[in-house]
């Protein structure tokens, strides 16, 4: 029983085998499903959405760190802010926060035209000194409201 040349050619199919393609796509899908949450697990920040946050009176034991337009640090512990040189700031903050047991909150106020790198540097110094929470102090956005003549 010999096969003829025409019957052997009819048995060959010219279909594309998509099984390896599907295997590669599934592997890539699994890799992206694992890697994507790890990339997003870094620093996350919630941006405030209120145009006019409510006023809150300042507490007596609050520590406020200010950064002026020239990038100089100002530490306010009560009677008024005092300028602190860059090299003394870590030691001062560490002395303040190593004795605190209740709250380790630092309020930060920076000039709006300041480069963010200087703010980030202040946050890193505070973190190394034992600060657990950094709160941002902002000015309220003033809105103009016109009263109706009848009210």
C-alpha positions as CSV (number, residue, x, y, z in Angstrom):
1,X,0.0,0.0,0.0
2,X,1.9,2.9,-1.2
3,X,0.7,6.4,-0.8
4,X,0.6,8.5,-3.9
5,X,2.1,12.0,-4.0
6,X,-1.2,13.7,-4.2
7,X,-2.7,12.0,-1.1
8,X,0.4,13.0,1.0
9,X,0.0,16.7,0.1
10,X,-3.6,16.7,0.9
11,X,-2.9,15.7,4.5
12,X,-0.7,18.7,5.2
13,X,-2.6,21.6,6.8
14,X,-1.5,25.2,6.8
15,X,-3.1,26.2,10.1
16,X,-1.3,28.4,12.6
17,X,-0.7,26.7,16.0
18,X,-1.9,29.3,18.6
19,X,-1.2,27.2,21.7
20,X,2.3,28.6,22.3
21,X,0.9,32.1,21.8
22,X,-1.8,31.5,24.4
23,X,0.8,30.0,26.8
24,X,3.0,33.1,26.5
25,X,0.1,35.5,27.0
26,X,-1.0,33.6,30.2
27,X,2.5,33.8,31.6
28,X,2.7,37.5,30.9
29,X,-0.7,38.0,32.5
30,X,0.3,36.3,35.7
31,X,3.6,38.3,35.8
32,X,1.7,41.6,35.5
33,X,-0.9,40.5,38.0
34,X,1.9,39.9,40.6
35,X,4.1,42.9,39.8
36,X,1.5,45.7,39.5
37,X,0.4,45.7,43.1
38,X,4.1,45.7,44.2
39,X,4.8,48.8,42.2
40,X,1.8,50.6,43.7
41,X,2.8,49.7,47.2
42,X,5.2,52.6,47.6
43,X,4.4,56.0,49.0
44,X,0.7,57.0,48.6
45,X,-0.7,60.3,49.5
46,X,-4.3,61.5,49.8
47,X,-4.7,65.0,48.4
48,X,-7.0,67.3,50.4
49,X,-10.2,68.1,48.4
50,X,-11.6,70.9,50.6
51,X,-11.3,74.5,49.4
52,X,-12.0,75.9,52.8
53,X,-10.9,73.5,55.6
54,X,-12.3,74.2,59.0
55,X,-10.3,76.3,61.4
56,X,-8.8,74.4,64.4
57,X,-7.3,76.1,67.4
58,X,-3.6,75.4,68.0
59,X,-2.7,73.3,70.9
60,X,-0.1,74.3,73.5
61,X,2.3,71.3,72.9
62,X,2.2,71.3,69.1
63,X,5.5,71.4,67.3
64,X,5.5,73.4,64.1
65,X,8.3,73.4,61.6
66,X,8.3,76.2,59.0
67,X,10.3,76.5,55.8
68,X,10.5,80.0,54.4
69,X,11.0,81.1,50.8
70,X,14.8,81.0,51.2
71,X,14.6,77.4,52.4
72,X,15.5,78.2,56.0
73,X,14.0,76.1,58.8
74,X,12.0,77.7,61.6
75,X,10.9,75.8,64.7
76,X,7.9,77.0,66.7
77,X,7.6,75.4,70.1
78,X,5.3,78.0,71.7
79,X,6.3,81.7,72.2
80,X,7.3,82.2,68.6
81,X,9.3,80.7,65.7
82,X,13.1,80.6,65.9
83,X,15.4,80.0,63.0
84,X,17.3,76.6,63.2
85,X,20.4,75.9,61.2
86,X,20.2,72.8,59.0
87,X,22.8,70.9,61.0
88,X,21.0,71.5,64.4
89,X,17.5,70.5,63.2
90,X,17.9,66.7,63.5
91,X,19.2,66.9,67.1
92,X,16.5,69.4,68.2
93,X,13.7,67.3,66.8
94,X,15.1,64.1,68.3
95,X,15.4,65.7,71.7
96,X,11.8,66.8,71.5
97,X,10.3,63.6,70.2
98,X,12.3,61.0,72.2
99,X,10.5,62.0,75.4
100,X,7.0,62.1,73.9
101,X,4.8,59.0,74.5
102,X,1.4,60.3,73.6
103,X,1.7,61.9,70.2
104,X,4.6,62.2,67.8
105,X,3.0,64.7,65.4
106,X,4.9,67.5,63.6
107,X,3.0,70.3,61.7
108,X,4.8,71.5,58.6
109,X,4.3,74.8,56.9
110,X,6.3,75.7,53.8
111,X,6.3,78.5,51.3
112,X,4.3,77.7,48.2
113,X,7.1,78.6,45.8
114,X,9.6,76.4,47.6
115,X,11.1,73.4,45.7
116,X,9.6,70.2,46.9
117,X,13.0,68.7,47.5
118,X,13.5,70.9,50.5
119,X,10.1,69.8,52.0
120,X,11.0,66.2,51.4
121,X,14.3,66.8,53.2
122,X,12.5,68.2,56.2
123,X,10.1,65.2,56.3
124,X,13.1,62.8,56.1
125,X,14.8,64.6,59.0
126,X,11.6,64.5,61.0
127,X,11.1,60.8,60.3
128,X,14.6,59.9,61.5
129,X,14.0,62.0,64.6
130,X,11.0,59.9,65.6
131,X,8.1,61.8,64.2
132,X,5.3,59.4,63.2
133,X,2.8,61.8,61.6
134,X,3.5,65.0,59.6
135,X,0.6,67.3,59.2
136,X,0.5,70.1,56.6
137,X,-0.5,73.6,57.6
138,X,-2.2,75.5,54.8
139,X,-3.9,78.8,54.5
140,X,-7.6,78.9,53.8
141,X,-8.6,79.7,50.3
142,X,-10.6,82.9,50.4
143,X,-13.7,83.0,48.3
144,X,-15.7,86.0,47.6
145,X,-19.4,85.7,48.3
146,X,-22.0,88.3,47.6
147,X,-25.0,88.7,49.8
148,X,-28.3,89.1,48.2
149,X,-29.8,92.5,48.7
150,X,-32.9,91.0,50.4
151,X,-31.0,89.1,53.1
